[in-house]
Amino acid sequence: MKKELFSFLCGIEESILGDIIIISPCITFSDLKIFSKNITYKFSGNVYRGCNLNMGRNNITFIKSPQGATFIGDLILSLSRNNYKAIIFFGYAGLLKDIAAGTLFIIDTAYNGEGFSRYILCTKTFDVKILDNYHPDPELKEKAKQIFKDALVGSIYTTGSFCMEFLNRKFIKAVKGGNIDLIDLEVSAFYSACAYKKLKSIGFCLATDNVLQQTILKIGVSYKDLIFCKQKAFLKKIVNLI
């Protein structure tokens, strides 16, 4: 059943995947043109699509996922193999601190704030101390710090609603008060699913905007160029993680 489930989602047999998987809701196939000579196989399923890259010592699979915790978590749960060298996530995140947009973060702690309805119906106050939290593989984290020397190591809160980041300002201020660096829609699901499947994982997020200042609603061409440039720089380095 698991093999059939993965094939339904991705359109291929899991045995075709490389030893390293890079999952991202934001990296596009256009971004992967820098590896055009390395692409050996492309695939597309009912939910996810991707390609295999032959990078010499490693075969890497890139999988493009829809945005959101459920899609990232379900992709991990559909995997049957347990011999992957690394499962890597790359996504975008909003800043909760005064740090420059375009800063790359290695996510050391991801707090679970998943779920949509809680942000509409729940009136409980936010308390970071009672949240479940998840972490990357220690060895992969240390390797990531060596390769991405300019990256910051930080924490992230995974929310269940993008819109509520802008509509519920009281909540966002409470999250910031928990001394959390970023807010996103995926990382806690990624780490928790990998932990459940006993897979070595590491998550990265590119800070794209300041949530409190709502800068993402005012972005211009130069801003987008900065993010895309940082994204491509990440891709060129991440293939050397293992």
C-alpha positions as CSV (number, residue, x, y, z in Angstrom):
1,M,0.0,0.0,0.0
2,K,2.8,2.4,0.9
3,K,4.5,1.9,-2.5
4,E,1.2,2.5,-4.3
5,L,0.6,5.6,-2.2
6,F,4.0,7.1,-3.1
7,S,3.4,6.3,-6.8
8,F,0.0,8.0,-6.7
9,L,1.4,11.1,-5.2
10,C,4.7,11.4,-7.2
11,G,4.0,9.4,-10.4
12,I,7.1,7.1,-10.0
13,E,8.4,4.2,-7.9
14,E,10.3,5.3,-4.8
15,S,13.2,3.1,-5.9
16,I,14.0,5.7,-8.6
17,L,14.7,8.4,-6.0
18,G,18.3,9.4,-5.2
19,D,20.1,9.0,-1.8
20,I,19.4,12.7,-1.0
21,I,16.0,14.4,-1.3
22,I,15.5,18.1,-1.5
23,I,11.9,19.2,-0.9
24,S,10.7,22.7,-1.5
25,P,7.5,24.6,-2.1
26,C,9.3,27.6,-3.6
27,I,12.2,26.4,-5.8
28,T,11.1,26.0,-9.4
29,F,12.3,24.0,-12.3
30,S,13.5,27.3,-13.8
31,D,15.8,27.6,-10.8
32,L,17.2,24.2,-11.6
33,K,18.5,25.2,-15.0
34,I,21.9,25.7,-13.4
35,F,21.9,21.9,-13.1
36,S,20.5,21.2,-16.6
37,K,23.4,18.9,-17.5
38,N,22.9,16.9,-14.4
39,I,19.2,16.1,-14.7
40,T,18.7,12.5,-15.5
41,Y,15.0,11.9,-15.0
42,K,11.8,14.0,-14.6
43,F,8.5,12.9,-13.0
44,S,5.1,14.2,-12.2
45,G,2.3,12.8,-10.0
46,N,-1.1,13.8,-8.7
47,V,0.4,16.1,-6.1
48,Y,4.2,16.4,-6.4
49,R,6.6,16.6,-9.3
50,G,10.4,16.6,-9.5
51,C,13.6,15.4,-11.1
52,N,16.7,13.4,-10.4
53,L,20.2,15.0,-10.5
54,N,23.4,13.1,-11.0
55,M,25.9,15.1,-9.0
56,G,28.9,12.7,-9.2
57,R,29.3,11.2,-5.8
58,N,25.6,11.7,-5.0
59,N,22.3,11.1,-6.8
60,I,19.9,13.9,-5.6
61,T,16.1,14.0,-6.1
62,F,14.4,17.4,-6.1
63,I,10.7,17.4,-5.3
64,K,8.4,20.4,-5.7
65,S,5.6,20.4,-3.2
66,P,2.6,22.6,-2.8
67,Q,2.8,25.0,0.1
68,G,1.6,24.0,3.6
69,A,2.4,21.6,6.4
70,T,0.1,18.9,5.3
71,F,1.7,18.5,1.9
72,I,5.2,18.4,3.3
73,G,4.3,16.0,6.0
74,D,2.4,13.6,3.8
75,L,5.2,13.4,1.3
76,I,7.6,12.3,4.1
77,L,5.0,9.8,5.4
78,S,4.6,8.2,2.0
79,L,8.3,7.2,1.9
80,S,9.1,3.6,2.6
81,R,12.9,3.6,2.4
82,N,14.9,4.4,5.5
83,N,18.4,4.5,4.0
84,Y,18.4,8.1,2.7
85,K,21.5,10.1,3.4
86,A,19.5,13.2,4.1
87,I,16.1,14.7,3.6
88,I,16.5,18.5,3.1
89,F,13.8,21.2,3.2
90,F,14.1,24.7,1.7
91,G,11.3,27.3,2.1
92,Y,10.5,30.9,2.7
93,A,9.7,32.4,6.1
94,G,8.7,35.7,7.5
95,L,10.9,37.6,10.0
96,L,9.9,38.3,13.5
97,K,13.1,40.2,14.3
98,D,14.9,43.1,12.7
99,I,17.1,41.1,10.4
100,A,17.7,41.8,6.7
101,A,15.5,40.1,4.1
102,G,17.5,37.5,2.1
103,T,19.1,36.1,5.2
104,L,19.4,32.3,5.2
105,F,18.5,30.4,8.3
106,I,19.4,26.9,9.4
107,I,16.4,25.9,11.5
108,D,17.4,24.5,14.8
109,T,14.0,24.5,16.5
110,A,10.6,24.4,14.9
111,Y,7.6,25.0,17.1
112,N,4.3,23.3,16.2
113,G,1.5,25.8,15.6
114,E,-0.1,23.9,12.8
115,G,-3.8,23.8,12.2
116,F,-6.1,26.4,10.6
117,S,-9.2,26.6,12.8
118,R,-7.2,27.4,16.0
119,Y,-6.4,30.9,14.5
120,I,-10.1,31.7,13.9
121,L,-11.9,30.0,16.8
122,C,-9.4,29.6,19.6
123,T,-9.1,32.5,22.1
124,K,-6.3,30.9,24.2
125,T,-3.1,33.0,24.6
126,F,0.0,31.9,22.9
127,D,2.7,30.4,25.1
128,V,5.9,29.0,23.4
129,K,6.7,27.0,26.6
130,I,3.8,24.6,26.0
131,L,4.4,24.0,22.3
132,D,5.8,20.8,20.9
133,N,9.1,21.5,19.1
134,Y,11.3,19.5,16.7
135,H,14.9,19.6,15.6
136,P,17.3,18.7,12.8
137,D,19.8,15.9,12.7
138,P,22.8,17.2,14.7
139,E,25.4,16.0,12.3
140,L,23.7,17.5,9.3
141,K,23.3,20.8,11.2
142,E,27.0,21.0,11.9
143,K,27.8,20.3,8.2
144,A,25.3,22.9,7.2
145,K,27.0,25.5,9.4
146,Q,30.3,24.7,7.7
147,I,29.0,25.1,4.2
148,F,26.7,28.1,4.8
149,K,29.0,30.2,6.9
150,D,26.9,33.3,6.6
151,A,23.6,31.6,7.6
152,L,22.0,32.2,11.0
153,V,20.9,29.3,13.2
154,G,17.5,30.1,14.5
155,S,14.0,29.1,15.5
156,I,10.7,29.1,13.6
157,Y,7.0,28.9,14.4
158,T,4.9,27.0,11.9
159,T,1.5,28.5,11.6
160,G,-1.7,27.1,10.0
161,S,-2.8,30.2,8.2
162,F,-0.9,32.6,6.0
163,C,-3.6,35.2,6.1
164,M,-3.8,35.3,9.9
165,E,-0.2,36.5,9.9
166,F,-1.7,39.8,8.7
167,L,-5.1,39.7,10.2
168,N,-4.3,38.7,13.8
169,R,-1.6,41.2,14.8
170,K,-2.0,40.4,18.6
171,F,-1.1,36.8,17.9
172,I,2.0,37.7,15.8
173,K,3.2,39.9,18.6
174,A,2.7,37.1,21.1
175,V,4.8,34.7,18.9
176,K,7.5,37.4,18.6
177,G,7.5,37.7,22.4
178,G,8.5,34.0,22.6
179,N,11.9,35.0,21.2
180,I,11.2,33.1,17.9
181,D,13.1,34.3,14.8
182,L,10.7,33.3,12.0
183,I,7.2,32.2,11.1
184,D,6.3,29.8,8.2
185,L,3.9,27.2,7.0
186,E,5.9,23.9,6.9
187,V,9.0,23.3,8.9
188,S,7.5,21.7,12.1
189,A,5.6,19.2,9.9
190,F,8.8,18.5,8.0
191,Y,10.8,17.8,11.2
192,S,8.1,15.9,13.0
193,A,7.4,13.6,10.0
194,C,11.1,12.9,9.5
195,A,11.5,12.1,13.2
196,Y,8.5,9.7,13.0
197,K,10.0,8.0,10.0
198,K,13.5,8.0,11.6
199,L,15.0,10.0,8.7
200,K,18.0,12.3,8.9
201,S,16.7,15.8,8.1
202,I,17.8,19.4,8.0
203,G,15.6,22.5,7.2
204,F,16.6,25.8,5.7
205,C,14.5,29.0,5.3
206,L,15.2,32.1,3.4
207,A,13.8,35.2,5.2
208,T,11.7,37.0,2.7
209,D,9.9,39.7,4.7
210,N,9.2,41.3,8.1
211,V,5.8,40.0,9.2
212,L,5.1,42.8,11.7
213,Q,5.9,45.4,9.0
214,Q,4.0,43.5,6.3
215,T,6.7,44.2,3.8
216,I,5.7,41.2,1.6
217,L,2.7,43.2,0.5
218,K,5.0,46.0,-0.8
219,I,7.7,44.0,-2.6
220,G,9.2,45.3,-5.8
221,V,11.3,43.9,-8.7
222,S,14.6,44.6,-7.0
223,Y,13.4,42.7,-3.9
224,K,12.3,39.7,-5.9
225,D,15.7,39.7,-7.7
226,L,17.4,39.6,-4.3
227,I,15.4,36.6,-3.1
228,F,15.9,34.7,-6.4
229,C,19.6,35.4,-6.3
230,K,19.9,34.1,-2.8
231,Q,17.9,31.1,-3.7
232,K,20.2,30.1,-6.6
233,A,23.2,30.6,-4.3
234,F,21.7,28.2,-1.9
235,L,21.1,25.6,-4.6
236,K,24.7,25.7,-5.7
237,K,25.9,25.0,-2.2
238,I,23.4,22.5,-0.9
239,V,24.5,19.8,-3.3
240,N,27.7,19.7,-1.3
241,L,26.1,19.0,2.1
242,I,26.8,15.3,2.0
